[in-house]
Amino acid sequence: MNRLKKIFNSPTKLKSLLTLLAYGLVVVGIALTFNKYISREALQVIVKNSGQLGVLIYLLIEIAYITFTPFFNTFILIASGYIFGGFIGFIVNFLAATSSLFLIVFLVKKYGRPLLEKLVSPRFYKHFDNITQKVGPIILLIAYVLPFAPDDELTYIVAAGPLGFKRFVLPVLLGSIGKAAYSYIGDLGAPGVTIAIYFRVTMLVVGLILVGLQEYILKKNNSSL
């Protein structure tokens, strides 16, 4: 209760809180709109009616979908395969997923973290930073490649911590390959599930090696400074 009073008594903290709430409302509004009006058939019509720009328009819709509806975007990853086929859908999904995840990291680093710093106490923020550092790129990669994991939501949280942008690159690229393979489910149905699982298992193994090596080198270099 005292924390709320301090926020409402501080114009800077109040403005930061309202900004975060406004962003949250925008995300909820977009999610509800997409959930109500965007379907596999509707997306297919949009692509057909857009001619040569169909793929680009679909890509932009998918980027917005993944960025602002982190809880519901498996649907559109599968829809890509239904509309474009497994391979082209895979490419579209990969471009959309990587663009969206990097956009989330950028937005949180640029705007979210400074706003959060103004809202919470230095002690709380230090504790938050310690937690996000423990989560790190390896856990983020695992969340990306495991099905039904809160991967995009975790990106918002981890990006608000002290991890540098470069440490997100490998988890995002490798994790997006696993996410993109959902296109084969939309194209092939049940057999596509096996392909999607294969991609995810492969990216998990490869990712753990590469990201683990990256983190080991960074830790070793930092300890030698």
C-alpha positions in Angstrom: 0.0 0.0 0.0 2.8 2.4 0.9 4.5 1.5 -2.4 1.3 2.6 -4.3 1.2 5.8 -2.4 4.8 6.6 -3.3 4.0 5.9 -7.0 0.9 8.1 -7.0 2.7 10.9 -5.2 5.6 10.9 -7.7 4.7 12.3 -11.2 7.6 10.5 -12.8 6.7 7.1 -11.3 3.0 7.7 -12.1 3.8 8.5 -15.7 6.0 5.4 -16.0 3.2 3.2 -14.5 0.6 4.7 -16.8 2.9 4.1 -19.8 3.4 0.4 -18.9 -0.4 0.0 -18.3 -1.1 1.6 -21.6 1.2 -0.8 -23.4 -0.4 -3.7 -21.6 -3.8 -2.5 -22.7 -2.6 -2.2 -26.3 -1.3 -5.8 -26.2 -4.6 -7.1 -24.8 -6.6 -5.1 -27.4 -4.5 -6.4 -30.3 -4.7 -10.0 -28.9 -8.5 -9.8 -28.6 -8.8 -8.3 -32.1 -6.6 -10.9 -33.7 -8.3 -13.7 -31.9 -11.7 -12.5 -33.1 -11.1 -11.5 -36.7 -7.9 -13.3 -37.8 -8.4 -16.9 -38.9 -6.6 -19.3 -41.2 -9.1 -18.6 -43.9 -9.1 -14.9 -43.4 -5.3 -14.8 -43.7 -5.5 -16.9 -46.9 -8.0 -14.4 -48.4 -5.7 -11.5 -47.5 -2.7 -13.1 -49.2 -4.7 -14.0 -52.4 -6.2 -10.5 -52.6 -2.8 -8.8 -52.1 -1.2 -10.3 -55.2 2.6 -10.0 -55.2 2.6 -8.2 -51.9 0.7 -11.0 -50.2 3.7 -12.7 -48.6 5.1 -9.3 -47.4 1.7 -8.3 -45.9 1.4 -11.7 -44.2 4.9 -11.4 -42.8 4.0 -8.0 -41.3 0.8 -9.3 -39.8 2.7 -12.3 -38.3 5.4 -10.0 -36.8 2.7 -7.9 -35.2 0.9 -11.1 -34.1 4.0 -12.6 -32.4 5.2 -9.3 -30.9 1.9 -8.2 -29.3 0.1 -11.5 -28.7 2.7 -13.7 -26.9 0.1 -16.1 -25.6 -1.6 -17.0 -28.8 0.9 -17.1 -31.7 1.3 -20.8 -32.3 -1.8 -20.6 -34.5 -0.3 -18.2 -37.0 2.9 -20.3 -37.2 0.9 -23.3 -38.2 -1.3 -21.2 -40.6 1.8 -20.2 -42.6 2.2 -23.8 -43.7 -1.4 -24.1 -44.6 -1.2 -21.0 -46.8 2.3 -21.2 -48.3 3.3 -24.8 -47.8 5.8 -26.2 -45.4 9.1 -24.8 -46.9 7.9 -21.3 -47.8 5.9 -21.2 -44.6 9.0 -22.2 -42.6 11.0 -19.2 -44.2 8.1 -16.8 -43.5 7.9 -18.0 -39.9 11.6 -17.8 -39.3 11.8 -14.2 -40.6 8.7 -13.2 -38.5 9.8 -15.0 -35.3 13.4 -13.6 -35.4 12.1 -10.1 -36.3 9.5 -10.2 -33.5 11.8 -11.5 -30.8 14.5 -8.9 -31.6 11.8 -6.2 -31.7 10.6 -7.3 -28.2 14.2 -7.2 -26.9 14.7 -3.8 -28.4 11.5 -2.3 -27.1 12.1 -3.6 -23.6 15.7 -2.5 -23.5 14.9 0.9 -25.0 11.7 1.7 -23.1 10.7 -1.0 -20.7 13.8 -1.2 -18.5 14.1 2.6 -18.0 10.4 2.7 -17.0 10.8 -0.2 -14.6 13.8 1.4 -13.0 11.7 4.4 -12.1 8.9 2.4 -10.6 10.8 0.0 -8.3 13.3 0.4 -5.6 17.1 0.0 -6.4 17.1 -3.0 -4.0 14.2 -4.7 -5.8 15.7 -4.0 -9.2 19.1 -5.4 -8.1 17.3 -8.6 -7.0 15.4 -8.7 -10.3 18.7 -8.3 -12.3 20.2 -11.2 -10.3 17.3 -13.4 -11.2 17.3 -12.6 -14.9 21.0 -13.2 -15.1 20.4 -16.7 -13.7 17.8 -17.3 -16.3 20.1 -16.2 -19.0 20.4 -17.2 -22.7 20.5 -21.0 -22.1 17.1 -21.1 -20.3 15.7 -18.7 -22.9 16.8 -21.1 -25.7 15.2 -24.1 -23.9 12.0 -22.1 -23.6 12.1 -21.3 -27.3 12.5 -24.9 -28.5 10.2 -26.6 -26.0 6.5 -26.8 -27.1 4.0 -24.8 -25.0 6.7 -23.0 -23.1 6.1 -19.3 -22.3 8.9 -18.3 -24.6 7.8 -14.9 -25.8 6.6 -13.9 -22.4 10.0 -14.9 -21.0 11.7 -12.7 -23.6 9.9 -9.7 -22.2 11.0 -10.5 -18.7 14.7 -11.4 -19.4 15.1 -8.4 -21.8 14.2 -6.1 -18.9 17.3 -7.4 -17.1 21.0 -6.5 -17.6 21.8 -9.0 -20.3 23.3 -7.4 -23.4 21.6 -7.5 -26.8 24.3 -9.7 -28.3 23.6 -12.5 -25.8 20.1 -12.8 -27.2 21.2 -13.4 -30.8 22.0 -17.1 -30.7 19.0 -18.1 -28.6 16.6 -16.1 -30.9 18.1 -17.4 -34.2 18.2 -21.1 -33.1 15.0 -20.9 -31.2 13.2 -19.3 -34.2 14.2 -22.3 -36.3 12.4 -24.6 -34.0 9.3 -22.3 -33.9 9.3 -21.9 -37.7 8.9 -25.6 -38.2 5.3 -25.4 -37.1 4.6 -24.6 -40.7 5.0 -28.3 -41.6 2.1 -29.1 -39.2 -0.1 -26.7 -41.2 1.1 -28.2 -44.5 1.1 -31.9 -43.7 -1.0 -32.4 -40.6 0.1 -35.3 -38.3 3.3 -36.1 -40.3 4.3 -32.5 -39.9 4.3 -32.9 -36.1 7.1 -35.3 -36.4 9.1 -32.9 -38.6 8.4 -30.0 -36.1 9.6 -32.2 -33.2 12.8 -33.2 -35.1 13.6 -29.5 -35.7 13.0 -28.7 -32.1 15.2 -31.5 -30.7 17.9 -30.7 -33.2 17.9 -27.0 -32.2 17.9 -27.9 -28.6 21.0 -30.1 -28.9 22.8 -27.7 -31.3 21.7 -24.7 -29.3 22.9 -26.0 -25.9 26.3 -26.6 -27.4 26.6 -23.2 -29.1 25.0 -21.1 -26.5 26.8 -23.0 -23.7 30.1 -22.4 -25.5 29.2 -18.7 -25.9 28.4 -18.3 -22.2 31.5 -20.2 -21.1 33.8 -17.9 -23.2 32.1 -14.8 -21.9 32.4 -16.0 -18.3 36.0 -16.9 -18.8 36.8 -13.6 -20.4 35.1 -11.6 -17.7 36.8 -13.6 -14.9 40.2 -12.8 -16.5 39.6 -9.1 -16.6 
